[in-house]
């Protein structure tokens, strides 16, 4: 049982390191993580009594 927990802990650590590496190195390999940006304007109607 201890081996299984240790294996799962190693897998979690490796997957976290892989995720962080992908986040930092992804743009060099063509992955674009930025959100699409566009200006949105909507009129606001205030009901003042």
N, C-alpha and C positions, 0 to 999 in steps of 0.2 A: 504494500500500500504506500509506503514511503517513496518507493521508486516512481510510482505513478504520479504522486504529487510533485516530486522533484522534476519529472519530465514535463508536466503541465506548466510548472513555474518557468522552466527553460523556454518552452514554446511561447509563453506569454511575453517573456523578456525579448526573445528574438523577433516576435511579431511587432512589438513596440518599437524596437530599433529599426526594423524594416520600414515601418510606417513613417517614422521620423526621417529616415534617409530618403524615402520616396518624396516626402514633402519638400525637402531641401534640394534634392537632385532632379525632381520631376521636370521643372522648367528647362533644364539643359537637354532633356530627351524629348521635348515637344509637348509635355502635359501642361495645359494652361489652367491654373486654379483661380484666376481672377474672375470676379463677377462681371457680367455684362453691364456696362454703364450707359444710361441714357437719361436725358433730362425729361422730367414729367412735370407739367404745370396744369393745375385744375383750378377753376374759379371757385371762390368761397363766398357763399351768400350768408350774411349775418342777419339774423332776425332780432333787430333792436326795437324795443317798444318805447 
